[in-house]
Amino acid sequence: MNLIKNRWNFITPNLELQKSFSKGLGISPITAQLLINRGIDNLDGANNFINSTLNSFHDPYQMKDMDKAVQRIIHSIKSKEKIFIYGDYDVDGITATSLLILFFREMNVDASYYIPKRAGEGYGLNLNAISWIKEQGGKLIITVDCGITAVKEGKALKEMGLDLIITDHHQLSGNLPEAVAILHPGQEDCKYPFKSLAGVGIVFKLIKSLRSAFKKMGMPQEKIPNLKQHLDLVSLGTIADIAPLLGENHIIAKYGLKEIGKTSKAGLKALKTIVGINGRDITVTDVGFLIGPRINAAGRLGAADAAVRLLTTNNEDEAFEIARHLDSENRKRQLIQNDILREVRAMIESQCHAENNRAIIFSSSNWHLGVIGIVASKIVEEYNKPTILISVDGEYGKGSARGIPSFHLYESLQKCEDFLVDFGGHKYAAGLTIKSEMIDKFKDYFQTVATEVLNKDDCISQIDIDASIELAELDYSLTKEINRIGPFGQSNPPPLFCSRSVEIAGEPVVIGKNNGHIRMDVDDGSEIMEAIGFNFSYLINEINSDDSYDIVYTPIINRWKGNERVQLKLVDIRKADI
């Protein structure tokens, strides 16, 4: 029997830094090592990470062009110009649009928004939309979560007599558009310390700066919006966009999840009710798998403005109506997604040669453009290879790409740009447009690029294990201390520990609605603890009490009927003699 699922990579401990963090912060060496493993290399950084407050945010005016953006917006407000917010159709873009709309509404500023349709218009600024905005009397366009590559559109805007402020976090490429101000922390001469804000995070910095400016102008405190209440939207967009939960994003998630839990926004309250998470703490998982997909469903299958209306309405009846609609759209999305996923799996089995192909690339005229990105992510999870799926519509195809840690998608697409009409994105996710007649040539060349970069081992999923410990070390106190590093998510993953030569104590039990999970007691000689393996029910026929195993797991606090105890969430298992 071979239970190995992944390559196990044991992170080498830094004993000197461990000692410094442990002594300086009064934490265990295990918790100290977790901080080190997340790239924190000094005591101040470690202290800020686990003890951050809302005062820990950087000064937003450190961001390049922030003063210009604030001055131009204040001019618009004073002149009563029509402001248009130009957003994106994913959760980051929807929450950023909603945040700015709500802020302006609280300031009694006339602002409208425009979000392009994924299928008809595609991502980012387009000339038809700009013309429509001008016809509506727009004078200033503020992009959120888009715009950084809109060179042609920026020039057109200027010729039409419209002003442009860009707020974006996507990959910088070549020349920047003409604009009054560009808020993007990744610009070379931008001194803003934290470079990984999501689009909604940059908008949050903008409204913090506007708030500060209004305060300096002498506006009464009671008329200036309280921004803490809007951290629900900021955390929602940040988490759903899979931004790294480090630095300021960690602060946003830490306090924003609490705001989602007690939100006064009718739309979020309706969504929480529909997905069944009212009355309890909200987690990263709730956002990523319950709330986020329903907001995303609007832009995937139809028009994303429904999600903006949901997040900005004060009417509870309207909120429930929209939330129910988005829930229905999400169920449709799941059905379409599952059909495409089955088709792609069949294509892989029949057409791919695992030893030769380092990437997975397929195209079809039957695939819904709004869903192929999710399917590509699922394929990456299953096969651990860069994946590109292209939806073909006549002369052109539009593709979604998803990557793996050892492969930079955007840089690899740059090498293939001669085959593409357009592309954009970053290391782990990208989008592209291609002429249908070029798809086969692109597939071949991209495979060549992937083969040059990746070896066979790169295509085996790797688990980074934080530490090897005995079960007895994982008492309730330590587990609570570890949770101070949360909320866990991208770049700050749930801690993974390994315990060796563990025996199965008693009889494992299959549990769950569809008998998909397993619960068992494990004994490493120092302690007996309960482990639960989600989607591990197949182990019931593969493990026995005569063998010993090495297990990888995350410690969690199990709460049941007012009681709390430590439980192990199983991640992987292999025979101890391997």
C-alpha positions in Angstrom: 0.0 0.0 0.0 1.3 3.5 -0.9 -0.5 6.4 0.8 1.9 9.1 -0.3 -0.1 11.9 -2.0 2.4 14.7 -2.0 6.1 15.6 -1.6 6.7 16.5 2.0 9.0 19.4 2.5 10.1 20.0 6.1 11.0 23.6 6.7 14.4 24.0 8.4 13.9 25.7 11.8 15.8 29.0 12.6 16.7 28.3 16.2 18.3 31.7 16.8 15.3 33.7 15.5 13.0 31.3 17.3 14.6 32.1 20.6 14.5 35.9 19.9 10.7 35.8 19.0 9.9 33.5 21.9 11.6 35.6 24.5 10.6 39.0 23.0 7.0 38.2 22.6 6.4 35.6 25.3 5.3 32.9 22.8 6.3 29.3 22.4 9.1 28.3 20.0 6.6 26.6 17.8 4.5 29.7 17.3 7.7 31.7 16.8 8.8 29.3 14.0 5.4 29.7 12.3 6.0 33.4 12.1 9.5 32.8 10.7 8.0 30.4 8.1 5.8 33.1 6.9 8.7 35.3 6.0 8.9 37.5 9.1 12.5 38.0 10.0 12.6 40.6 12.8 11.0 41.1 16.2 9.1 44.3 15.3 7.5 42.5 12.3 6.6 39.5 14.4 5.0 41.8 17.1 3.1 43.8 14.5 1.8 40.5 12.9 0.3 39.0 16.0 -0.6 42.2 17.9 -1.7 44.5 15.0 -4.4 47.1 15.6 -6.3 49.4 13.2 -3.6 52.0 14.0 -1.0 49.7 12.3 -1.9 50.8 8.8 0.6 52.7 6.8 0.0 56.4 5.9 -1.9 56.2 2.6 -0.3 59.4 1.4 2.9 57.4 1.0 1.3 56.0 -2.2 2.5 57.7 -5.3 -0.1 60.2 -6.8 -2.4 59.9 -3.8 -2.3 63.7 -3.3 -3.1 64.3 -6.9 -6.1 61.8 -6.8 -7.5 63.4 -3.7 -7.1 67.0 -5.1 -8.9 66.0 -8.4 -11.8 64.3 -6.5 -12.3 67.2 -4.2 -12.3 69.5 -7.2 -15.0 67.3 -8.8 -17.1 67.4 -5.5 -16.8 71.2 -5.2 -17.7 71.7 -8.9 -20.5 69.1 -8.7 -19.0 67.2 -11.6 -20.4 63.8 -12.5 -18.1 61.1 -11.2 -18.1 57.6 -12.6 -16.5 54.6 -11.0 -15.4 52.0 -13.5 -15.1 48.6 -11.9 -14.5 44.9 -12.6 -16.9 42.0 -12.5 -15.1 39.9 -9.9 -15.5 40.1 -6.1 -12.5 42.5 -5.7 -13.9 44.8 -8.4 -17.5 44.6 -7.1 -16.5 45.3 -3.5 -14.2 48.2 -4.5 -17.0 49.7 -6.6 -19.5 49.3 -3.8 -17.1 50.8 -1.2 -16.5 53.9 -3.2 -20.2 54.3 -4.0 -21.1 54.0 -0.3 -18.4 56.5 0.7 -19.6 59.1 -1.8 -23.2 58.5 -0.8 -22.3 59.2 2.8 -20.6 62.4 1.6 -23.7 63.4 -0.5 -21.6 63.2 -3.7 -23.3 62.3 -7.0 -21.4 59.2 -8.2 -22.4 56.5 -10.6 -20.7 53.3 -11.6 -20.1 51.1 -14.7 -19.0 47.5 -14.8 -18.5 45.9 -18.2 -20.1 42.5 -19.0 -17.6 39.7 -19.0 -19.0 38.0 -22.2 -19.8 41.1 -24.3 -17.1 43.6 -23.3 -14.4 41.7 -21.3 -12.1 43.0 -18.7 -11.1 46.7 -18.2 -11.8 50.0 -19.9 -13.3 49.9 -23.4 -14.1 52.7 -25.9 -17.8 52.1 -26.1 -18.2 52.3 -22.4 -16.2 55.5 -22.2 -18.4 57.1 -24.9 -21.5 56.1 -23.0 -20.1 57.6 -19.8 -19.4 60.9 -21.7 -22.9 60.9 -23.0 -24.2 60.6 -19.4 -22.3 63.7 -18.5 -19.3 62.1 -16.8 -16.3 64.3 -16.2 -14.1 62.1 -14.0 -13.6 58.3 -14.2 -12.1 56.4 -11.3 -11.1 52.9 -12.2 -11.1 50.2 -9.5 -9.3 46.9 -9.9 -8.5 47.7 -13.5 -7.0 50.3 -15.9 -3.3 49.9 -15.5 -2.9 48.6 -19.1 -5.5 50.8 -20.7 -3.0 53.0 -22.7 -5.2 53.3 -25.7 -8.3 54.1 -23.6 -6.5 56.6 -21.5 -5.5 58.5 -24.6 -9.1 58.4 -25.9 -10.4 59.7 -22.6 -8.0 62.7 -22.7 -9.1 63.5 -26.3 -12.8 63.4 -25.2 -12.0 65.9 -22.4 -12.5 63.4 -19.5 -10.1 63.0 -16.6 -9.0 59.6 -15.4 -7.8 58.3 -12.0 -6.6 54.7 -12.0 -6.6 52.5 -8.9 -5.3 49.0 -9.7 -3.1 46.2 -8.4 -2.6 44.1 -11.5 0.8 43.4 -13.2 2.5 46.5 -14.6 3.4 46.2 -18.3 5.3 48.7 -20.4 4.0 52.2 -20.7 1.4 53.4 -18.3 -1.9 55.1 -19.4 -2.3 58.9 -19.4 -4.1 59.8 -16.2 -4.4 62.5 -13.6 -3.2 60.0 -11.0 -2.3 56.3 -10.9 -2.6 54.5 -7.5 -0.6 51.3 -7.8 1.8 50.4 -5.1 3.9 48.3 -7.5 5.2 51.4 -9.5 9.0 51.6 -9.2 9.0 55.0 -7.7 6.1 54.4 -5.3 7.2 54.5 -1.7 4.2 52.8 -0.2 5.7 50.0 2.0 3.1 47.2 1.3 2.9 46.1 -2.3 0.3 43.4 -2.2 -3.0 45.2 -1.6 -6.0 44.0 -3.5 -8.0 46.4 -5.7 -10.4 47.1 -2.9 -7.5 47.7 -0.5 -6.2 50.5 -2.7 -9.7 52.0 -2.8 -9.7 51.8 1.0 -6.5 53.8 1.1 -8.0 56.4 -1.3 -11.1 56.9 0.9 -8.9 57.1 4.0 -7.0 59.9 2.3 -10.2 61.7 1.3 -11.5 61.4 4.8 -8.3 62.9 6.2 -8.5 65.7 3.6 -12.1 66.5 4.5 -11.1 66.6 8.2 -8.3 69.1 7.5 -10.8 71.2 5.5 -12.8 71.6 8.7 -15.7 69.3 8.0 -17.5 68.3 11.3 -16.5 64.9 12.6 -20.1 63.6 12.6 -20.4 64.2 8.8 -17.2 62.3 8.0 -17.9 58.6 7.3 -16.6 56.0 9.8 -14.5 53.7 7.7 -14.2 50.8 10.2 -17.8 49.8 9.2 -16.6 49.3 5.6 -13.8 46.8 6.5 -16.4 44.1 5.8 -16.3 45.0 2.1 -12.5 45.5 2.1 -11.9 42.0 3.7 -14.4 40.4 1.5 -12.7 41.6 -1.7 -9.2 41.0 -0.3 -9.9 37.4 0.7 -12.0 36.5 -2.4 -9.2 37.8 -4.6 -6.8 35.4 -2.9 -4.5 38.3 -1.9 -1.6 37.3 0.4 -2.9 37.6 4.0 0.3 39.2 5.2 1.1 42.8 6.2 -1.8 45.1 5.8 -4.0 42.4 4.2 -3.7 40.4 7.4 -4.9 43.4 9.4 -7.8 43.9 6.9 -8.8 40.3 7.2 -8.4 40.2 11.0 -10.7 43.1 11.6 -12.8 42.9 8.5 -14.1 39.4 9.2 -15.4 40.7 12.6 -17.2 43.5 10.7 -18.8 41.0 8.4 -20.1 39.2 11.4 -21.8 42.2 12.8 -22.4 44.1 9.5 -25.3 46.5 9.1 -25.3 46.2 5.3 -28.6 44.7 4.2 -27.0 42.8 1.4 -24.4 41.0 3.4 -27.0 40.2 6.1 -29.2 38.7 3.4 -26.3 36.6 2.0 -25.3 35.4 5.5 -28.9 34.3 6.1 -29.1 32.4 2.8 -25.9 30.5 3.2 -26.6 29.8 6.9 -23.8 31.5 8.7 -25.7 34.0 10.8 -24.9 34.2 14.5 -21.4 32.9 14.5 -17.9 34.0 13.7 -17.1 34.5 10.0 -14.1 32.7 8.6 -11.9 33.0 5.6 -13.5 29.7 4.4 -17.0 31.3 4.7 -15.8 34.2 2.4 -14.0 32.0 -0.1 -16.6 29.2 -0.5 -20.0 30.7 0.6 -20.2 34.5 0.3 -17.6 35.2 -2.5 -18.9 32.7 -5.1 -22.4 34.1 -4.9 -21.2 37.6 -5.4 -19.0 36.4 -8.3 -21.9 34.5 -9.8 -23.5 37.8 -11.0 -20.6 38.7 -13.3 -19.9 35.1 -14.4 -23.3 34.4 -15.9 -24.8 37.8 -16.3 -24.4 41.4 -15.2 -22.2 42.2 -12.1 -24.2 45.3 -11.3 -26.7 43.1 -9.4 -24.0 42.4 -6.9 -23.2 46.1 -6.5 -26.8 46.8 -5.9 -26.8 44.1 -3.3 -23.9 45.5 -1.4 -25.1 49.1 -1.5 -28.8 48.9 -0.9 -30.4 49.9 2.4 -33.6 48.1 1.6 -33.8 44.6 3.3 -36.5 43.3 0.9 -34.5 44.3 -2.1 -31.4 42.8 -0.6 -33.1 39.4 0.0 -34.5 39.5 -3.6 -31.1 40.0 -5.1 -29.4 37.6 -2.7 -31.8 34.8 -3.7 -31.2 35.6 -7.3 -27.4 35.4 -6.9 -27.8 32.1 -4.9 -29.8 30.7 -7.9 -27.2 32.0 -10.3 -24.5 30.3 -8.3 -26.3 27.0 -8.4 -26.5 27.4 -12.2 -22.8 28.2 -12.3 -22.0 25.0 -10.3 -23.9 22.9 -12.8 -22.1 24.4 -15.8 -18.8 24.2 -14.0 -19.2 20.5 -13.2 -20.1 19.7 -16.8 -17.0 21.5 -18.1 -14.9 19.9 -15.4 -16.0 16.4 -16.4 -15.2 17.2 -20.0 -11.8 18.5 -19.3 -10.9 15.5 -17.2 -12.0 13.2 -20.0 -9.8 15.3 -22.4 -6.8 14.9 -20.1 -7.2 11.2 -19.8 -7.6 10.7 -23.6 -5.2 13.3 -25.0 -2.5 14.1 -22.4 0.7 12.2 -21.9 1.7 12.9 -18.3 5.4 12.4 -18.8 5.7 14.7 -21.8 3.3 17.5 -20.9 4.2 20.0 -18.2 1.1 22.1 -18.9 -2.6 21.4 -19.6 -4.1 23.5 -22.4 -7.5 22.9 -24.0 -10.1 24.8 -26.0 -13.7 24.4 -26.8 -16.6 26.4 -28.4 -18.9 24.8 -25.8 -17.4 26.3 -22.7 -19.0 29.2 -20.8 -16.4 32.0 -20.5 -17.5 33.0 -17.0 -16.7 29.5 -15.6 -13.5 28.3 -17.2 -11.3 30.1 -14.6 -12.9 28.1 -11.8 -12.5 24.9 -13.7 -8.8 25.7 -14.5 -8.2 26.2 -10.7 -9.8 22.8 -10.0 -7.6 21.1 -12.6 -4.5 22.7 -11.1 -5.6 21.4 -7.7 -5.9 17.9 -9.1 -2.9 17.7 -11.5 -0.5 20.4 -10.2 0.3 21.7 -13.6 -0.2 25.1 -15.2 -3.6 25.1 -16.9 -5.1 27.2 -19.6 -8.7 26.7 -20.8 -9.9 28.7 -23.8 -13.5 29.5 -24.7 -13.8 29.9 -28.5 -16.3 32.1 -30.1 -15.9 32.5 -33.8 -12.6 34.1 -34.8 -11.4 34.6 -31.3 -11.0 32.7 -28.1 -10.7 34.0 -24.5 -8.7 32.0 -22.0 -8.3 31.7 -18.3 -4.9 30.5 -16.9 -4.0 29.3 -13.5 -0.5 28.4 -12.2 1.6 26.6 -9.6 4.3 27.9 -7.3 7.3 26.9 -9.5 5.9 28.6 -12.6 5.3 32.3 -13.4 2.2 32.5 -15.6 2.5 36.1 -16.7 6.2 35.8 -17.5 5.5 32.6 -19.5 2.7 34.3 -21.5 5.1 37.1 -22.3 7.3 34.6 -24.1 4.2 33.6 -26.1 3.0 37.1 -26.9 3.5 36.7 -30.7 0.6 34.2 -30.7 -1.7 36.3 -28.5 -4.0 39.4 -29.2 -3.8 40.4 -25.6 -3.1 39.1 -22.1 -2.7 40.2 -18.5 -2.5 38.9 -15.0 0.2 37.8 -12.5 2.1 34.7 -11.4 -0.8 32.5 -10.4 -3.7 33.8 -12.6 -4.0 35.3 -16.0 -6.4 36.0 -18.9 -5.8 36.0 -22.6 -7.4 36.7 -26.0 -6.2 34.8 -29.0 -7.2 34.4 -32.6 -8.8 30.9 -33.1 -6.4 30.1 -35.9 -3.4 30.6 -33.5 -4.6 28.3 -30.7 -2.8 25.1 -31.9 0.5 27.0 -32.4 0.1 28.7 -29.0 -0.5 25.3 -27.3 2.6 23.8 -28.7 4.8 26.8 -27.9 3.4 27.1 -24.4 4.2 23.5 -23.8 7.7 24.1 -24.8 8.0 27.0 -22.4 6.6 24.9 -19.6 9.0 22.1 -20.3 11.9 24.4 -20.2 10.9 25.7 -16.8 9.4 22.7 -15.0 10.7 19.2 -14.3 8.8 16.1 -13.2 9.1 16.9 -9.5 7.6 20.4 -10.0 4.4 18.7 -11.1 4.0 16.8 -7.9 2.2 18.8 -5.3 4.4 19.8 -2.3 3.3 20.2 1.3 5.4 22.6 3.3 5.5 21.3 6.9 6.1 23.8 9.6 7.5 21.5 12.2 7.7 17.9 13.5 6.2 17.6 16.9 4.8 15.1 19.4 1.1 15.1 20.0 1.5 15.9 23.6 2.9 19.3 22.7 -0.4 20.3 21.2 -2.4 21.3 24.2 -5.3 23.7 24.2 -3.2 26.6 25.3 -0.7 26.2 22.4 -3.4 25.8 19.8 -5.1 29.0 21.0 -1.8 30.8 20.8 -1.2 29.5 17.3 -4.6 30.9 16.2 -3.3 34.4 17.0 -1.4 34.2 13.7 -4.7 33.9 11.9 -6.8 34.5 10.0 -5.2 32.0 7.7 -5.3 32.1 4.0 -3.0 32.8 1.0 0.6 33.1 2.0 -0.4 32.6 5.6 -1.6 29.1 5.4 -3.0 27.1 8.3 0.0 25.6 10.2 1.0 22.1 9.2 2.6 19.7 11.7 3.9 16.2 11.3 3.8 13.5 14.0 5.7 10.3 13.3 5.1 6.6 14.0 1.5 7.2 14.9 -0.8 4.2 15.5 -4.5 4.0 14.9 -6.2 3.5 18.3 -9.6 1.8 18.1 -11.8 1.6 15.0 -12.0 4.5 12.5 -15.5 5.7 11.7 -16.8 7.0 8.4 -18.9 10.2 9.0 -20.5 13.0 7.1 -23.7 13.5 5.0 -22.4 11.4 2.1 -20.0 9.3 4.2 -17.1 11.2 2.7 -15.1 11.8 5.9 -13.3 9.7 8.5 -12.8 10.2 12.2 -10.2 8.2 14.2 -8.0 8.3 17.3 -4.3 8.4 16.8 -1.5 7.6 19.3 2.1 8.5 18.9 3.1 7.2 22.4 3.0 10.7 24.0 -0.8 11.3 23.6 -3.9 10.0 22.0 -5.9 12.6 20.0 -8.8 12.6 17.7 -8.2 13.2 14.0 -10.7 14.0 11.3 -10.0 13.6 7.6 -12.3 15.5 5.3 -12.8 13.6 2.0 -10.5 10.9 3.4 -13.2 8.2 3.9 -11.3 5.9 1.5 -8.8 5.4 4.2 -11.2 3.1 6.0 -10.1 0.2 3.8 -6.4 1.1 3.7 -5.3 1.7 7.2 -5.1 -0.7 10.1 -4.0 -0.9 13.7 -1.0 -3.2 12.9 0.9 -0.5 11.1 2.3 2.9 12.1 2.0 6.1 10.1 3.4 9.5 9.7 0.6 12.1 9.6 0.4 15.7 8.5 -2.3 17.8 10.0 -3.6 21.2 11.2 -4.6 21.6 14.9 -8.1 23.1 15.2 -10.3 24.0 18.1 -13.5 21.9 17.9 -16.5 23.6 19.5 -19.5 21.5 20.4 -22.3 22.3 22.8 -20.3 24.9 24.7 -17.2 22.7 25.0 -13.9 23.2 23.3 -11.1 20.7 22.6 -8.1 20.3 20.3 -8.7 18.1 17.2 -6.4 17.3 14.3 -7.5 18.1 10.8 -5.8 15.5 8.6 -4.0 16.7 5.5 -1.9 13.7 4.5 -0.8 10.3 5.7 1.9 7.7 4.8 3.4 4.6 6.2 6.0 5.3 8.8 8.6 3.1 7.1 8.6 5.1 3.8 
